Amino acid sequence: MLEATPSPTRRVLLAVVSLLLLCGVVNSRALAADADKNARDFRRATSLFADGRFAVARKLLLALRERVTDAKLLARVHLYLGLEAAVAADPQRTRDAFARALMLDPRISVDPQRFKPALVSSFQKVRATVRGKLAVTLVGGAAPPGASVWLDGARVGAPPYSGVFPVGEHRVELRGADGKVLQAQTVVLNVAAEVALAWTVDGGAARSRRLTPAPGSDKRNAERRGKRLWTWIAGGSALAAFGVALGLGLSAKSDRDAACELVDPSGGNDCQVLDASALSSETRARYDELRDRLAAKRTATNVLLVAGGVLAVTSVVLFFLEGRAAKKKSRVQALLGHGLVVHF
């Protein structure tokens, strides 16, 4: 009787590792292909916009908005949707699109050399309403008499100071009573971010620098659009696991049939009650090789089936978890984040 007794073997490990590598390569290539296609489609959309084919450009941009996951590219998609809305004289769509672009990339801007002044002005008006909180405090001693906080070359108050300003890059300075700059730092203000810079008050070297997200900022900044990226990854990996398991199962059956034929060329007993001990040494070596291969393939098949089942269940769970965000459609109002905290 032909029995497949599972035993530790390199072939099982190689099969499992090969599956993992296969899934990783397939997913990586798929993601890279998607990124390339998104970049090409975005270039085409901007070209259509430049040619004045705004309706066609908008259709392509809306499709990109649904599938792009890269924050920088998604910000540019929203920017062009805002530009198209401005051309169409739709103030609400203009504001929503520009605001979302600034939430994703606070440094994004409209080049006045490429776009009409009216479009640049529309964007700047929205930028002025998308704000974050700036808080400036001193550590390591009291503020010098007459010291003040300046932002982008304008005095805003005395330390400690807090206020709200448009998102984007800003230069924060601590100046003495005589106007001398005691400390200065360029920072990027976001809708919800926290930046801590610890300095000595007397202008010495920085003791530490810390850049961390504000509590809850990931929920405010992330575009949770229910794209179900991980659902597709898990589902694709499950299909790959089942596919490899099927291939190994068919290969194992072929090995079993070959081993049975060695024991009983007639195939009448299907290897159920036959004794392989009477085989010649050469035939027995071949028989043992087939039996070991069969054992390894059966073990690997079982492992892959279990892995595929786990991945399939995971993809179902992710389908509902990632889909919840798609139901949450929020309108963008005047924005005030947790702020940017700068310690001098």
C-alpha positions, 0 to 999 in steps of 0.5 A: 500500500502506498502511504504518504507519511508527512516528514520535514522536508525542504520541499515543503518550505520551498513551496511555502516560500515560493508562494509567498514570493509569488504573491509578493511579486504579483502584488508589487507588480500590480501596484507598480503597474497601477501607479504607472497607469495613474501617472499616465492618466494624470498627465493626459488629464492635465494635457486635456485641461491645457487644451481646453477640453475641460469636460473630458479632463474632469471625467478622467480626473474623477476616475483617478480620484477613485483609485489613486492612493498616493497622497501627493498625486491625489492632491494634484488630482483634487487641485485640477478638479478645483481648477476645472470647477473654477472654470465652470464657475462652480464655487462650492466644487471649487472650494471643496476640491482645493481644500482637499488638495491642501489637506493632502499636500499643504505645500501645493500651489497654482503656478501663476506662470501657467494659469490665469490670474482668476484661477490663481486668485480662486485657489489663494482665497481657499488657501486662506480659509484652510488653516491650522493652529500655531502655538509658540512657547519658550523652554529653558528660561523666561523670554527676553524683555520685549521679545516677540514672535514673527511669522513670515516677516510680520509680528504676530504677538509675544511669547507664549503665543498661539494663533491660526494661519493658512496651511503651508510653509511658514517662517517662524522667528523669535525677535528681541526688543531691538528686532534682532532674530534670536531664533528662526525655523521654517515649518510646514503648517498642516490641518492637523499636525504637531511639530516640537522644536526645543531651543535654548532661549539665549540662541544656543544650539538646539537640544532636540527636535521632534516631529510627530503627528497630532493625536487623531491627525491621521484620521483627519488627513487620510483620504479614507475613500473605501478603495479596499486596496488591502481587500484586493491584496488579500483576495488576490493572495488567497486565489494565488494560494488556492491556484498553487495548491491545485497545481501541487495537488495535480502534481501529487496525483501524477506522482502517485499514479507513477508510483502505483504503476511501478508496483502494479503496472496493470493498475488493477489494485490501485496500490491499495494492497500491493507490497513494494518490498519485492521491487528491484533496488533501482525500481525501489529507489524510484518508488521511494523518491516518488513517495517522498515527493508525494508526501511533501506535495500533500503537506504543502497543499494542505498548508496552502489550502489553510493559508488560502482559507485564512486569506479569503476570510481576511479579504471578506472582513477587510471588504466590510471594514474598508468599505465603511469609509466610503459611506462617510462623505463629509463636506469641507468647512473652514478647517482648524487642526490640532496645530503646529507647536514650536518650542524655542 
